[in-house]
Each structure stands twice: as C-alpha cells, then as structure tokens.
C-alpha cells in the first residue's frame, strides 16, 4: 500500500473517502477489515510525520477517517486520553482485587499476588500528591567547635 503523504499537514484531515480509496476497502462492506487497515494507515501517517517533523505527532481515527492534530488540539486531546487510561487501569485493578484466590493454583496465587502488589504500587505513585511539602527547620543537635560557623 503505497500512499503519498506529502500533502498531509498539521491540523489536516484524511477523509473516509480518501482512506477507502487508498486502502481499496469500503467501510460499509467490510467494517472489521477496514478498521484494521485504517489503524495500519494511521501508524504509517504517524511514522511519516515523525520523520518529517522530528517529533511525535498525534493522529486520531475519527468517523472512519484520520485527523492530524495540530499542537493546540494535541495539547487538549492527550491529557484526556491519559486520564482515560488511568481510569481504565483503576477499574482493571479493582477487578483484579475481586478475584477469588481460593480457586487459583499456588503458582497462580503467587502471580496474582505479585500483580496486585505491582499494580497497587503503580496506582498509588500516580495519585495526586501535594506540590509543596513543607520542610521544617532543623536545629543542630551536635555541638559546634569554636571558631566554626
């Protein structure tokens, strides 16, 4: 699948019709195959834009087409995606904690325990912490030698 990426610019769009033409798959006829091919096309566009701009560029699949986000759009979109990922991770951890370990083999229990511990630690580290931690003044407990400041 050779596609000319030269006309792609930040803030641009590759509509569904153009994607279908390049992929030679119609979304209405083969939706699953089209979705997979669109993801492959999305990766190709990302790779091209990375080599062209020298940095990661955000590309989204929207309404069966591709949307190339400019910096302002990416700054608004990516934090939401990050928060969504954390929400998914928290839900998965809750489900993992609900597993009945009495029905697991000893090896599976060990793996399960390690997974619960690892995920719990990671989620705990990602929680919001206070930005400024007050540091109390420390009084010197050892005596000073004469003449030293």
Secondary structure, DSSP 4 states (H G I P E B T S, - for coil): -----TT--TT-EE-HHHHHHHHT--TTT-HHHHHHHHHHHHHHHHHHHHHHHSS---EEEETTEEEE--HHHHHHHHHHHHHHHHHHHHHHHHHHHTS-GGGS-HHHHHHHHHHHHHHHHHHHHHS---S----------SPPPTT--
